[in-house]
């Protein structure tokens, strides 16, 4: 049980809680799960299941499964790096920096993505705490409207799951975001701008 509590704590501190890590506004109403006791219990069970996902003999659980083993590069990052890489096709080191009371992400998602109502494959699913607190808690990549893939914390596995088959720590609101068209048309420029923003952030954070 201690291992489970430790994992849930790490999920919390390795996700983002500052303005750089918040959704400023919604163009479309996000998808919301109204939590009740059964759903909370189910999502707590999923959090426990993920802890033991490294076990090859793990019993199946509804709405979530191991998709594949994470690559070495994916294992070095968390949900942020995995989802952004999948959505853009660009491999760039994107960090999440924990602090005593806050975390920061290397890039501002809204600089590169715009909200959409109906997601397509390779779009982002962004999880926030609730409609009153727009802090980003988790990122997943859309496979289809009802199936996502994501990396949970420090797990060495990539998971495939239904939209709300995630730990309670990730919130109960999901919005969908697609790469802006001018970046889709010019990946070279996208890489340059993302790299510059990441470098600028890294320098300012280390001061």
C-alpha positions in Angstrom: 0.0 0.0 0.0 2.9 2.3 0.8 4.1 1.8 -2.8 0.7 2.9 -4.1 0.7 6.0 -2.0 4.2 6.9 -3.1 3.2 6.5 -6.8 0.1 8.8 -6.4 2.3 11.4 -4.7 4.8 11.3 -7.6 2.0 11.6 -10.1 1.0 14.8 -8.3 4.5 16.4 -8.0 5.6 15.5 -11.6 2.6 17.3 -13.2 2.2 21.0 -13.8 0.6 23.6 -11.6 1.5 27.1 -12.9 0.2 29.6 -15.4 2.5 28.1 -18.1 0.7 24.9 -17.3 -2.9 26.2 -17.5 -5.5 26.5 -20.2 -6.3 30.2 -20.5 -9.7 29.7 -22.1 -11.9 27.2 -23.9 -13.3 27.7 -27.4 -15.5 24.6 -27.0 -17.0 23.2 -23.9 -14.8 20.4 -22.6 -15.9 16.9 -21.8 -16.6 16.4 -18.1 -17.1 13.3 -15.9 -19.3 13.9 -13.0 -17.6 11.8 -10.4 -19.6 9.6 -8.0 -18.4 7.0 -5.5 -18.1 4.1 -8.0 -16.1 6.1 -10.5 -13.8 7.4 -7.8 -13.2 3.9 -6.6 -12.6 2.6 -10.1 -10.1 5.4 -10.9 -8.3 4.7 -7.6 -8.1 1.1 -8.6 -6.6 2.1 -12.0 -3.9 4.1 -10.1 -3.1 1.0 -8.1 -3.1 -1.1 -11.3 -0.6 1.2 -13.0 1.8 0.8 -10.0 2.0 -2.9 -10.8 1.9 -2.6 -14.6 5.5 -3.6 -14.7 4.4 -7.1 -13.7 4.0 -9.4 -16.7 1.3 -11.4 -14.9 -0.9 -8.4 -14.3 -4.6 -9.2 -14.6 -6.6 -7.3 -17.2 -8.6 -4.4 -16.0 -11.6 -2.8 -17.8 -10.9 0.2 -20.0 -7.1 0.3 -19.7 -4.3 -1.9 -20.9 -0.6 -1.9 -21.7 -0.2 -0.7 -25.2 3.6 -1.3 -25.6 6.9 -0.9 -23.9 8.1 2.7 -23.8 11.3 3.4 -25.8 14.4 4.5 -23.9 13.8 8.0 -25.0 10.1 7.9 -23.9 11.2 6.4 -20.5 13.3 9.5 -19.9 10.3 11.8 -20.1 6.7 11.8 -18.8 3.3 12.3 -20.3 4.1 15.8 -21.6 7.1 14.7 -23.7 5.4 11.6 -25.0 2.2 13.3 -26.1 3.9 16.3 -27.7 6.3 14.1 -29.6 3.4 11.9 -30.9 1.3 15.0 -31.9 4.0 16.9 -33.7 6.3 14.1 -34.9 9.2 16.1 -33.5 11.6 14.6 -31.0 12.8 17.4 -28.7 13.7 17.4 -25.1 10.8 18.9 -23.3 11.1 19.1 -19.5 8.9 19.3 -16.5 10.7 21.0 -13.6 9.4 20.3 -10.1 9.8 23.0 -7.4 8.7 23.1 -3.7 5.3 24.5 -4.5 5.1 24.5 -8.3 6.1 22.9 -11.5 6.8 24.4 -14.9 6.7 23.0 -18.4 9.3 23.8 -21.1 6.8 25.1 -23.6 3.4 26.7 -23.6 1.0 24.3 -25.3 -1.4 27.1 -26.5 1.4 28.6 -28.6 1.3 25.5 -30.9 -2.1 23.9 -30.5 -5.7 25.1 -30.8 -8.8 23.6 -29.3 -11.1 21.5 -31.4 -14.5 20.0 -30.8 -14.0 16.6 -32.3 -10.5 15.0 -32.1 -8.7 13.1 -34.9 -5.9 10.6 -34.6 -2.7 12.2 -33.2 -4.5 15.2 -31.5 -3.9 16.0 -27.9 -6.3 15.2 -25.0 -5.5 17.6 -22.2 -6.7 16.8 -18.7 -7.4 19.6 -16.2 -8.4 19.5 -12.5 -11.9 20.8 -13.0 -13.8 23.6 -14.8 -12.8 26.1 -12.1 -9.1 25.1 -11.9 -7.6 24.9 -15.4 -4.3 23.5 -14.3 -3.1 20.9 -16.7 -2.7 17.5 -15.0 -2.1 15.0 -17.8 -1.6 14.8 -21.6 -2.7 11.9 -23.8 -2.6 11.3 -27.5 -5.8 10.5 -29.3 -6.1 7.2 -31.2 -9.8 7.7 -31.8 -12.5 9.7 -30.0 -12.9 7.0 -27.3 -9.4 5.6 -27.2 -6.2 7.4 -26.0 -2.6 6.4 -25.4 -0.4 8.0 -22.7 2.4 7.6 -20.4 1.7 7.6 -16.6 4.3 9.1 -14.4 7.5 7.1 -14.4 6.0 4.0 -15.8 8.1 2.2 -18.5 4.9 1.3 -20.3 2.7 3.2 -22.8 -1.0 2.7 -21.8 -4.0 2.6 -24.0 -7.2 3.6 -22.3 -10.7 5.1 -22.4 -10.9 8.8 -21.8 -11.5 8.7 -18.1 -9.8 5.5 -17.3 -7.0 7.4 -15.5 -6.1 8.1 -11.9 -8.3 10.7 -10.0 -5.2 12.9 -9.8 -5.6 13.8 -13.4 -8.9 15.6 -13.0 -12.3 15.1 -14.5 -12.2 17.5 -17.5 -10.8 16.8 -21.0 -10.4 19.1 -23.9 -9.0 18.3 -27.4 -6.3 20.2 -29.2 -4.8 19.9 -32.6 -1.5 21.3 -34.0 -2.0 24.7 -35.7 -2.2 24.4 -39.5 0.8 26.6 -40.2 2.9 24.3 -38.0 1.5 21.2 -39.7 2.7 22.8 -43.0 6.1 23.8 -41.8 7.6 21.3 -39.3 11.1 22.7 -39.7 9.9 26.1 -38.4 7.9 24.3 -35.6 11.1 22.6 -34.5 13.0 25.9 -34.5 10.4 27.8 -32.5 9.9 25.0 -30.0 13.6 24.6 -29.5 14.0 28.3 -28.9 11.2 28.5 -26.4 12.5 25.5 -24.6 16.0 26.9 -24.5 14.8 30.3 -23.2 12.7 28.6 -20.5 15.6 26.4 -19.4 17.9 29.4 -19.1 15.4 31.5 -17.1 14.5 28.5 -14.9 18.1 27.8 -14.0 18.9 31.4 -12.9 
